[in-house]
Amino acid sequence: MQSMPADCYQSDFKTSNGLDKVIVQWTANTERYADILKGINDTADNLMKAIESGHEEVSPSTVFAVASILENAPFINGSPQNTFFVFLMIVR
């Protein structure tokens, strides 16, 4: 998740700001529904590879959701796109 803004997802963000918990809320514009493409975002492993390569079918909300999961931060999706694929919940 190195492409994420450094000030949002550094491991010490919570500690350096004296926070007990970090919660990420996605409130951006509505994104189009992502297609599930074989070899791109059809499994957790493929999704991680697609994020790392910057594949166009991976939406920004999905990138933030994965980064949140990897940082053990709850992610609240405030927009009606299909950010949460079934396997996204098992990325970690």
N, C-alpha and C positions, 0 to 999 in steps of 0.2 A: 504494500500500500504506500510505496514511496512517492507516488504521485499526489497523495493527499496533502493538503496544506500542512506544513510542519507544525504550525501552532495549534492545530486542531487535534492531531493524533500522536503526539509524542508520548512515549510511555510515562514521562514524568509530568504531564500536563495537570493531572489531578492533584498530585502532591505539591507541585510548585505554585499552585493557586489555592492551596489549602481547602480543597473540595473533598467532601465525603463520597460524592458520586457524580458521574458525568452522564447526562442523558442527551441524546441527539434527536432533534425533531426536524423532520424534512417538511418544509413548507413552500418549496419552490413551485414553479409552474407545473401544470399537468404535462406529463411526458406521454408520448405515444406508447401503446402497449408494445413490449418487446416480443419479437418472435423467438421461439425456442428452436435453436439450430443445432443439429447434431454436430458434436465436436467443438461447439462454441460455448453454449450455456445450458447444456443438457445434463450435466453432472457438476457436483461441487468442484472437482478437480479441473474440469474444462472451464468452468466459470472463472476460477482463479487464474488460469492461463490467459483467458480472454481479457481479464482486467489488466494483467501485467503487460499484455501486448497492445492494450488500448483499442480493442476491437469495437467497431462502431455499434454493434448490437447490444453492448452493455451500457445501460443508462447511468447517468450520474447518480440517481437515487440508489441504484444497486451497488455502485462503488461505495457510497457512504454507508449503506446498510452493512456491507461486508466489513468495512473498516471498523464500524461500531461493534459488530460481533467479535472481531478479532481483538478489540480493546476491552471486551466485556462491558460495553456501554449499551444500555437499552436504546433501541432505535424506534422512533414513532414516525410512521408514514402518514403525513397529512395531505397527501395527494392521491387521486384515484388510479394510479397506474399499477401495473403488475410487478412491482419491485420484488415481492417475495415469491420466489419459486420454491417448491417443496424442498429441494436440496440446499437452498440457501441457508436453511435453518440448521444444517449439519456441516456447514463450512468449517467450523472450528473443530 
